């Protein structure tokens, strides 16, 4: 998949990247004096198209057709240019607030990146950066811009959000399905393997011996011997290390055959021996929990996150609308201007929560 995406990116880049240097630096729009160039837009188009291909599983070969490529570009471009302008406005706001990435912060972030990617050797790290078409200066600018965007969002929007108890309870009452634990099952198993030769053939005598052993184990369990101890002593399944314990897991994750057995059982019941492809198996029902609504107090923080997340989107749209209205945006391309204005003036998506 990565090779396909790379190939598609190359097809796109070859189709939209101009050759002449003066065109590469063509200015498309000025935002409060800062510029967005044609090459910057094209880089973002490539990223957006690659992401769309990955999500929608688009065949990279389809982009070799000029009409298909133009259509794909037309679909992603409005969001790309709007996002580029919004990011620039947020970065500018961050600078107004005096935010910046310090040398120590940059060093720490780079150290974390190198550690996470196992690139402790500095020269190797620089080589990887070069392969990605990046320099340390470019990396710093990218990281600082992202930091400015994140900090502005927190200071201008996030810090002003507070979720009241009443709001949380209303959300809880309106969305019970989000806080309902699905039915779950916990079992213990004992497995007795039937040896097979290299061709997969089973010796009848060995099969009979394994069957007799599992039946004896079941009889001992029914007489009161501890199932977990029997599993630890006699089972050949890896679960023997936990006394045969498996689960809990959702009933929807169980095979139809096992679910049919469990639904007829009560807690503590033990199944008859079950022949599997590799041997014989017993199950004991440890617990069977039906669907249950989690108590409000146990999910209070989760509710706050959900409500805050939905409201943050609404408040961010309002904040960006205000920044746009205050900005001096000078367009050098009428088609882009039309695409941008259509995108930002479109009705807000329905939903978000409460």
Buried (B, 14 or more C-beta within 10 A) or exposed (E): EEEBBEBBBEBBEEBBBEEEEEEEEBEBBBBEEBBBBBBBBBBBBBEBBBEBBBEEEBEBEEBEEEEBBEEBBEEBBBBBBBEBBBBBBBBBBBEEEEBEBEEEEBEEBBEEBBEEEEBEEEEEBBEBBEEEEBEEEEBBEEBBBBBBBBBBBEBBBBEEEEBEEEBBEBBBEEBEEEBEEEBBBBBBBBBBBBEBEEEEEBEEEEBEBBBEBBBEBBEBBEEEEEBBEBBBEBBEBEBBEEBBBBBBEEBEEBEEEBEEBBEEBEEEBBBEBBEEEBBBBBBBBBEBEEEEEBEBEEBBEBBBEBBBEBBBBEBBBEBBEEBBEEBEBEBBBEEBBEBBBEBBEEEEEEEBBE
